[in-house]
């Protein structure tokens, strides 16, 4: 037994998921090793603190939104090592140890429930009441049922799915309407609603939040029509926004719809001198299984300026 094994199995030990012989070996090692003993004590204190936190009932929509925000934060945060990664990143527990279903449920309920409780109290203490009210209203929304654009193109009527159906009406210039449209674009199960929301959001691509939502739709939406709408909205920013360029290049290389890939080639024509774009087109021109993609790639490459 070594220190690495002990660190990987401390959580199992604390939740009584180790076999008796393994528990005995861990205890014997901790009695001899000061570092492991200190880490065991720290993790035990953490377990005790988590067990004291109240279990709050939350709406399914708030739970889903919190999971998504947590995952996005973890993806953009520099990873830490050692016991700190277990303390700050609960997903690391699931990656580093083979938990039983019972332990996984305990960790998820205790850790995630405690995190939501702390977040809720912090919001109530430090965020203005009007913002708290807006967030609670959004958290109670389970989905977007329908989007109706009124004559003129700016007035929008959005049917919400809550405990009882509700309607919100306003201009596309209204931040609350924009937030609902972005919610519909990212999470609604109705592809027609997602299509309508992206079609409206493309009127405001200058807004950084909306542009991020359009990038998300281009990368992850399951409906090719929605991805095409997002690509159309982002077309004017391929040259100036590297995030948009990378998303379009990713669509060109990985999208399973030929129409989306063809649209990506046309969008990337304006930056065909970019080395990454040129290299991708060269590869596609040689070996892409789609003949039209090969032909279009060759056409764009032929118009590229010579680079010494």
N, C-alpha and C positions, 0 to 999 in steps of 0.2 A: 504494500500500500504506500502511496506517495501523497504529497500535498495536493497535486492536481486532482487526484481522485476524490480526496476529501472535499475540496471546493465544489466539485461537480455534484456531490451527493449530500451536501449539508441540508438543502431544502427537503430532500427525501427523508432524511433523518428527522428533521423537525416535525414533519407531518406524518411520522410513523409509517413510512412506506418502504423502509429498508428491512431486509431480512435480519433475523436476530444475530446471525454470525457477522453480517456486515456492520450492524449497529455496534456490536462489541469491538470490532476492529477500528471503526471510526473513533469510538470513545477512547480506546487505547492510544491511538495516534495523537488525538487532541491532548491527551494527558502528557505526552512527550514533546509535542511541538507547540511552542508559544504562539507562532503566527496563526496556525490553524485554530488554536484555542480562542484567540482573540476574534477571529472571523466567525467562529461558531457563536460566541457570545453576542457579537454584533447582529448576526442574523436572528438570534433568539429574541433580542430586544425589538428588532423590526417586526417579527411575527407577533409579539405581544402588543406592540403599538397598533398594528393593523387590526387585531382582534377587538380592540376597544372602540374602533370607529363604528358609528351607527350605520345600519343598512337602510338606505333610502330607496323608495320605490320611484322608478323613473319611467317615462313614456318610452315606447319602442323607438320612436323617431329620435328622441334625445340620445338614446343608447347608440343607435346606428351612427348619428352625427358625431358623437364623442369618439367612437371607434375610428371613424375616418380621420378626424382631426388628430387623434393620437398617432395613427399610423403615418400621416403626413409629417407630423413633427418628428417622429423617430427617423424617418427617411432623410430628413434634412438636417439632423443633428449629428455631430461628430460622435462616432462610437467610442465608448470607454471600455476598459478591460477590467478583468478581475472581479472582485466582489461588488465594485461599483456598478458594473454593467447589470448585475442581478438586482441591485437596489433601484437604479433609475430606469431600467428597461425590463418590464415584466415579461416581454416576449422572449427575452434571452433565457428565461427559465425553461421555456418550452423547447428552445433550440438546444440547450446544453445538457438536458437531462431527459431520460425517457420516463415521463410521468405516467402513472396509472390514470384512468378516467376519473376516479374519485379525487385524486390530488389535483388534477387539472381543474376540476370544478371548484374545489375549495379555493385555489389560488385565484381563479378568475373572479369568483364572487367576492372574496375578501378584498383583493387588490383593486379591482375595477370599481366595486361599490364604494370603497374608501376614497379612491381618486375622484369619483363624481361628487361625493360628499364634500371633499375639500374644495373642489372647484366651485360647487354651488355656494358654499359659505363665502369664498373669496369674492365671487361675483356680487353677492348680496351686500358685502361690506364695502367694496371698493368701486363698484360700477354704478353710475347714476341710475335712478329708478326707472327713467323712461327707456334706457337701453335694456335693463333687466326685463322690463315688460315686453319689449320687442322680441327678445331672445326666447322668452317663455311662449310667446305667441307662435314663433317659428317652430319651437320644439314640439308643439301640439299638432303640427301639420303632418299627416301621414302620407300625403301624396298630392299631386296636382291632377285633377280630373280632366280639365279641358282648358284651352286657351282660345279666346275669340278676339281677333283684331278688328277694331271698328274702322269705318271709313276715315281715311286720312293717314292711317299707319302709325299713329302715336298712342291713341287711346286703346287700352287693353283691358279685357275682362278675364279674370282668372278664377276658375272654380276649384276651390280647395277641398280636399278630403280630410275631414276632422271627425270628431265624434258624430257630428251632424254636418252635412255639406255646407260650405260657406263660400261666398264670392267676395273677391277683392277687385276693385276697379281703380284704374289710374293710368297715368301716362308712362310711356317707356322711359321718360326722363326721371321718374320717381325712383329713388334708391330702393324703396321697399318692393316695388314692382320688379326691379332688376334682380333683387335677391331671390324673389320667388321664381323668376325665370331661370336663374342659375341653378336653383334647387331642382326645378323640373328637368333641366338639361342633364344633371348629374345622376339623379336617383330615380326618376319616374319609370315605372314598368311599362307605360304606354309609349310605344315608339312614335306614334303620331303627335303626342304632346311634346316629346323631346324634339321632334322635327320643328314644331311650331315655335318652341322656345328658342332654339338655335337660330331660326329664321328671324326672330325679333331681336335677339342679342347681337346679330351681325350689324345692326344699325349703330351699335356703340362699341366698336372694336378698339377705340382709343382708350377706353377704361381698362386699366391693367387687370382688375379682377375679372372682368368679362372676357378679356383675351385669354386668361388662364383657364376659364371655364370652356372656352372654345377649343383650346389646345387639348383639354381633358376629353372633350367629345370626339375630336379627331383621333386621339390615341386609343380610347377605350370603348366607345359606343359600339354596341353589337349590330346596329343597323347601318348599312352602307350609305343609305340616303342621308342619315344624320351626319355621318362623317363627311360626305360630300358638301353638305351645307356649311359645316364648320370649316372645311378647307376653303370654300369660296369666301367665307368671311375673313379668313386669315391671309388670303392671297396678297393683299396690299402691304403686309408686314414681314414678308419673307426676307426682304432686303435689309430692313433696319432692326429687326428683333431676332437675335440668334436663337432664342427659345422656339420661336415660330419656325425658323429655318430647320432646326433639328427635328421638330415634330413632323414637318412635311417630308423631310428626308427619311425619317423613320417609317412614315406611311408608304413612301415609294418602295422601300426595301422589304417591308413586312406585312403590309395590308393584303388581305386575301381577296380583295375585290379589284378587278382590272380597271374599272371606272375610276376608283379612288386613286389608283397608282398612276393612271394616265393624267388625271387632274394634278397630281403631285409633280409629274414631269413638267407640265406646262407652268406650274407655279414656280418651279426651280429654274426655269429658263432665264429669269432675270438675274440669277446669281450663278450662272453656269461656269463662270471662271473660278468659283470657289473650289479649292482643292478637294474637299470632301465630296462635294456634289459631282465634280468631274470624275473622281475615282469610282463613285457609286455608278455613274452612268457607263463608265468603261466596263465594269463588271457585268452590268445588265445587258449591255450591247453584245457581249460575248456569249453569255450562258443563260440568260433568263428563259424559262420555258415558254413564255408568252411571246409569240412572234411580233405582235404589235408593239409590245413594250421594248423589244430589241430594236425594232425599226425606229421608234420614237427616240430612244436613247442615242442611236447613231445619228439621227437628224440633229439633235441638240448638240452633240459633240462636234459635228461638222461645222457648226456655227460658232464654236468657241474660238476665242483669239489664241494665237500661238503664244506659248510661254517658254522663254529661253531657260 
